[in-house]
């Protein structure tokens, strides 16, 4: 199923229900609030709505900016980690055969485990699975540590392998840290209560026609629901509808296979 269609299926019912709920609340409010009183306080209510709406708009814009930046940073960590894996796998080809095989096999096991197991684990905070995948990268380190270069060329390559492995582990740490980053609970409460307060404040507008009042209320409630859905989805970069793509790791895995075929052809 295309990602845009899955997002549409999840988003449409939420926006629709929130809009309908806001209109239902408006109809109940207008049953008990005299329209004449709202007209009498129109100036004061207008100033109040302008203040509340302005504050909430700034809050929404700030949070969207933050989660979008975090999402892009996470995507950047993934791309750089995939590149580091390819570089390490390729550079290890210059090491002695036994060490090369152990390192490259360990990297294949690691990247397979990240895509198969660690990806959903990052979305749900499954630390046990993440720790299990971390053991695979430790196995790669043991293979590197056990390598015994036999000439000057291999000594130079070994130094490069050490540097690239350190870069890989740093990028992995950054990716896991980004996966654990979430909007604080207090901020989440503020976002949702602010949305309720803003939509509820629109009830105070003195519209003579109920249908027009309902249209304005539903449009505002639907827009806020859409933005809150976007914030929640971007905040969960590894399990939301807009989750970061695995394409970089999939390309890295295919690169591993190409290098393996070349090595087999050279050996033959």
C-alpha angles and dihedrals in degrees: 000000000000114000094235091054093049090050091049091051091052097040102045098062091047095051091043095050093045091050092048091046092052091051091049090052090049093053091051091048093051090052090064105027115080110230091216091061091051091051090050092054096039096120095048092044091049092055090047093050091047091053096045093043092048094050093047093046091054090048093051093047091050094050093046089051092050097047092044091053091047090050092051092046090053090050089050092052090052094050092048093046091051090050090049090052092052092047093049093047092049095044091050088063088081094060126092111292097251094050092041092054093047094048096045093045090050091051091051091051090048097051091046091051092048093054096039104037113006097050095065089036091060090053095054100032095248099169093176092063092043090053090050091054089047088061089062092058088049088056088056089052091051089052090051092046091052094052116117111198113211103197142023093267092054091046089056092047091047090057090051091050091053091051094048092047091053089049090050094052091048091053091047090053090050091050093050091047090052090049091055095048112106138165107269116255092242090055091048091052090049092051094052098040089046089053092051091047093049094048091043090052090060087065087071093064112109103234115168092205116061094204092057092047090050092049093052092045094048092047093051094044092048092049092050091047090051092051093047090050089052092049093050092047096048090046089061100055096172104046108022127100089260094045119156115272124255090213095108092055092044090053090049090052091052089049089055090055093050092051090049091053091050091050091050091050091050091049090052 
